[in-house]
Amino acid sequence: MASPVDAHSIQNHPSSIFRDSLTHFTAIRATSNYTAPNTRGKAPIDILIPLLKAFYDEEGAAKTLWEAGHPEQDATSTMVVELERIYPLTKIARKALVEVFYEKGDWEQVLSSQGNEHYLVRPYLGRNRPRPVGKGVSVRNFPVYLEDVKKVGVDVGSLARELGKGYGAMHWGVGVNGDDVEFVFCTTLLQPDDASDPIRTTRIWLLDFGKCDVRNGSLWKHFSEGYMQVAETIIHVKGLSNRFSAQDFLREHEEYAEDILI
């Protein structure tokens, strides 16, 4: 489980590759005990995080995570991170979704485009699609919005629940805010990569941790002050002061958070 030392290392280090990779590694470690079917409790995390495999410098030489974040040359040195391979959606799924979101006259062009061979879907449930899909829109990183998810028959509640688990893992397992992380629909192999006809299954993957920050303590102070003002007023008006205390509730929450993150 993540510690405050892990969190501050993520926030304060100037190298973006080190920060992204350390958060990524911590996320894998923090969620490993809660991934189905080997889970503690009743909330298994079905979201996958690609494994960190290797780091390379500009010359192609392998580096450790520490060396990648502390280049000997200068701060502009180029480093490359190798992650576990994420497989695109199947051709059948790509064809079905193209037929849903594109005009019929654009199907052939979209499906035959070399840039559209690898089809990944990124769900965004917070809003509806801002504009219609045109043939120039790539399916390589295709965004699907709330109305889109409903249109293809995916259960919105179940999807939102899984995304919530991902953010729960970020907040409580890693100790970061989850800013700008990406959830992606793609596939994973159920057989070895070299199998003649590998079987794949569609899963949600979580990636891109470069902009994550440690949960802000000063913001929590302001939040809790506002929470207390309204909660205590409502409790008093309802005549519940002898049964409930907003201050005790927040104190228990803070103690619980400290136990989880430390």
Order of alpha helices (4+ residues) and beta strands (2+ residues): alpha-alpha-beta-beta-beta-beta-alpha-beta-alpha-alpha-beta-beta-alpha-alpha-beta-beta-alpha-alpha
